Amino acid sequence: MIKKFAAAFAALALTAGAQAANVVFSADFTPSSSQGLVSPSSFNTASFAAVAGTEGTITFDILGYNSLDGQNTYEDDFTLTLNGTTTIVKGSWDLGGGGASGFLGTFNGASYTRIGGHEIEVTAPFTLAASNVLTFGYVSIAAANQSTSGQGLGDEGWGIGKVTVSAVPEPASLALMLAGLGIVGGLARRRAARQA
């Protein structure tokens, strides 16, 4: 009887722990050349719900078109905001145009990895609200004597692809999952000892 109870508790604990680390939103906005965004522009993802106060992580790709050129005469600034008020990521990258790359500011420990000449993957932690809307925004800031008009996908065009928002397991759920693993391990050791 104890063995059956322990096995049932272990399965419940493992299930609870596995469900805590889940994907709460996923989409691929990868645009074709005709769907890329030009300066200035922004778009919202579909809104998604989560447990308020849960720590989450977002991973997404920034795609550059030909001459998204970071920091130079035309400074290309990307911003990701949560619910219109919280800045998660703000950065400027050379994705093919020859300017300088890098974050203008680091928010919440965001990091990025270059995937190719025209693509980077960005990862950032943030705190989820009960109802969430992520806004991907882009603007090309011209020097005082320059103009940003007339730019298209061949000059300062960008897109977003492969967006995934995951909830990080809460400490209580993680502890429950570890307890389940411990019980499963103990049962396996006990069985091995009996067979020896």
C-alpha positions as CSV (number, residue, x, y, z in Angstrom):
1,M,0.0,0.0,0.0
2,I,2.8,2.4,0.9
3,K,4.6,1.6,-2.3
4,K,1.4,2.4,-4.4
5,F,0.9,5.7,-2.5
6,A,4.6,6.7,-3.0
7,A,4.4,5.9,-6.7
8,A,1.1,7.9,-7.1
9,F,2.6,10.9,-5.2
10,A,5.8,10.8,-7.3
11,A,3.7,10.8,-10.5
12,L,1.6,13.7,-9.2
13,A,4.7,15.7,-8.1
14,L,6.5,15.1,-11.5
15,T,3.4,16.2,-13.4
16,A,2.9,19.4,-11.3
17,G,6.6,20.3,-11.8
18,A,6.5,19.7,-15.5
19,Q,3.4,21.8,-15.9
20,A,4.9,24.7,-14.1
21,A,7.6,25.2,-16.8
22,N,5.4,25.7,-19.7
23,V,5.2,27.8,-22.9
24,V,2.5,30.4,-22.4
25,F,2.8,32.0,-25.9
26,S,4.4,30.9,-29.2
27,A,4.2,32.4,-32.7
28,D,6.3,32.8,-35.8
29,F,6.0,36.2,-37.3
30,T,8.8,35.5,-39.8
31,P,7.9,37.9,-42.7
32,S,8.6,37.5,-46.3
33,S,10.3,40.5,-48.0
34,S,6.9,42.0,-48.7
35,Q,5.9,41.7,-45.0
36,G,8.9,43.3,-43.4
37,L,8.4,46.4,-41.3
38,V,10.0,49.8,-42.0
39,S,10.7,52.8,-39.9
40,P,8.8,53.8,-37.9
41,S,6.5,50.9,-37.1
42,S,5.4,48.6,-34.4
43,F,3.0,45.7,-33.9
44,N,1.5,43.9,-30.9
45,T,1.5,40.1,-30.5
46,A,-1.8,38.5,-29.7
47,S,-2.4,39.0,-26.0
48,F,-1.9,36.0,-23.7
49,A,-2.8,35.2,-20.1
50,A,-0.5,33.9,-17.3
51,V,-0.3,33.7,-13.6
52,A,0.4,37.3,-12.4
53,G,3.8,37.7,-10.8
54,T,5.3,34.5,-12.5
55,E,8.8,34.9,-13.8
56,G,9.0,34.3,-17.5
57,T,11.5,34.3,-20.4
58,I,11.0,35.5,-23.9
59,T,13.1,34.3,-26.9
60,F,12.7,35.8,-30.4
61,D,14.6,36.6,-33.5
62,I,15.2,40.0,-35.0
63,L,15.6,39.8,-38.8
64,G,17.4,42.5,-40.8
65,Y,16.8,43.4,-44.5
66,N,20.0,44.3,-46.4
67,S,21.0,47.4,-44.5
68,L,19.7,47.4,-40.9
69,D,22.8,49.2,-39.8
70,G,22.8,49.8,-36.1
71,Q,24.4,52.9,-34.8
72,N,25.6,55.3,-37.5
73,T,24.0,58.2,-39.4
74,Y,20.7,56.5,-39.3
75,E,20.5,54.8,-35.8
76,D,18.1,51.8,-35.9
77,D,16.5,51.3,-32.5
78,F,14.5,48.3,-31.6
79,T,12.3,48.2,-28.4
80,L,10.2,45.4,-26.9
81,T,7.7,46.6,-24.3
82,L,5.2,44.7,-22.1
83,N,1.7,46.1,-21.7
84,G,2.7,49.5,-23.1
85,T,4.8,50.5,-20.1
86,T,7.6,48.1,-19.2
87,T,10.7,48.1,-21.5
88,I,12.0,44.5,-21.7
89,V,14.7,45.0,-24.4
90,K,16.1,48.0,-26.2
91,G,18.9,47.6,-28.6
92,S,20.6,48.5,-31.9
93,W,22.3,46.0,-34.2
94,D,24.1,45.9,-37.5
95,L,22.3,43.3,-39.5
96,G,23.9,43.9,-42.8
97,G,24.4,47.7,-43.1
98,G,27.8,48.3,-41.7
99,G,27.1,50.3,-38.5
100,A,28.0,49.4,-34.9
101,S,26.0,46.8,-33.0
102,G,25.0,46.5,-29.4
103,F,22.4,47.2,-26.7
104,L,21.7,50.9,-26.1
105,G,20.7,49.7,-22.6
106,T,20.5,46.3,-21.0
107,F,17.1,45.6,-19.5
108,N,16.4,42.7,-17.1
109,G,19.5,40.8,-18.1
110,A,18.7,40.5,-21.8
111,S,21.3,38.8,-24.0
112,Y,21.6,38.1,-27.7
113,T,23.3,35.6,-30.1
114,R,24.1,36.2,-33.7
115,I,22.6,33.5,-35.9
116,G,23.6,34.8,-39.3
117,G,24.5,38.0,-41.1
118,H,20.9,39.2,-41.0
119,E,19.5,37.5,-37.9
120,I,20.0,37.5,-34.1
121,E,18.3,35.6,-31.3
122,V,17.4,37.7,-28.2
123,T,16.5,36.2,-24.8
124,A,15.2,38.2,-21.9
125,P,13.6,37.5,-18.5
126,F,10.6,39.4,-17.3
127,T,7.7,39.2,-14.9
128,L,4.4,38.1,-16.4
129,A,1.1,39.9,-15.6
130,A,-2.3,38.2,-15.6
131,S,-3.0,39.6,-19.1
132,N,0.0,40.4,-21.3
133,V,0.6,42.3,-24.6
134,L,4.1,42.4,-26.1
135,T,4.8,45.3,-28.5
136,F,7.7,45.0,-30.9
137,G,8.7,48.5,-32.0
138,Y,11.3,49.9,-34.4
139,V,12.4,53.4,-35.4
140,S,15.3,54.8,-37.4
141,I,16.6,58.0,-35.8
142,A,18.2,60.3,-38.4
143,A,20.9,62.9,-37.7
144,A,19.6,66.5,-37.4
145,N,20.4,67.2,-41.1
146,Q,19.1,63.8,-42.4
147,S,15.6,62.4,-43.2
148,T,14.2,59.0,-42.5
149,S,11.6,59.3,-45.2
150,G,11.7,57.1,-48.2
151,Q,13.3,54.1,-46.5
152,G,12.0,50.7,-47.4
153,L,12.9,47.0,-46.9
154,G,16.2,47.6,-48.7
155,D,17.2,50.2,-46.2
156,E,16.3,50.0,-42.5
157,G,13.8,47.1,-42.9
158,W,13.3,44.6,-40.1
159,G,11.1,41.7,-39.0
160,I,10.4,39.4,-36.0
161,G,10.4,35.6,-36.0
162,K,10.1,32.6,-33.7
163,V,8.6,34.2,-30.5
164,T,8.4,32.0,-27.5
165,V,7.3,33.0,-24.0
166,S,7.9,30.5,-21.2
167,A,7.0,30.6,-17.5
168,V,9.8,29.7,-15.1
169,P,8.9,27.0,-12.5
170,E,8.0,28.5,-9.1
171,P,10.1,27.3,-6.2
172,A,7.2,25.4,-4.7
173,S,6.5,23.5,-7.9
174,L,10.2,22.9,-8.4
175,A,10.5,21.5,-4.9
176,L,7.5,19.2,-5.5
177,M,9.0,17.9,-8.7
178,L,12.3,17.2,-7.0
179,A,10.5,15.4,-4.2
180,G,8.8,13.2,-6.8
181,L,12.2,12.5,-8.4
182,G,13.6,11.6,-5.0
183,I,10.7,9.1,-4.3
184,V,11.1,7.5,-7.7
185,G,14.8,7.2,-7.1
186,G,14.2,5.7,-3.7
187,L,11.7,3.1,-5.1
188,A,14.2,2.2,-7.8
189,R,17.0,1.6,-5.3
190,R,14.7,-0.4,-3.0
191,R,13.7,-2.6,-6.0
192,A,17.4,-3.1,-7.0
193,A,18.3,-4.0,-3.4
194,R,15.5,-6.7,-3.3
195,Q,16.6,-8.2,-6.5
196,A,20.3,-8.4,-5.4
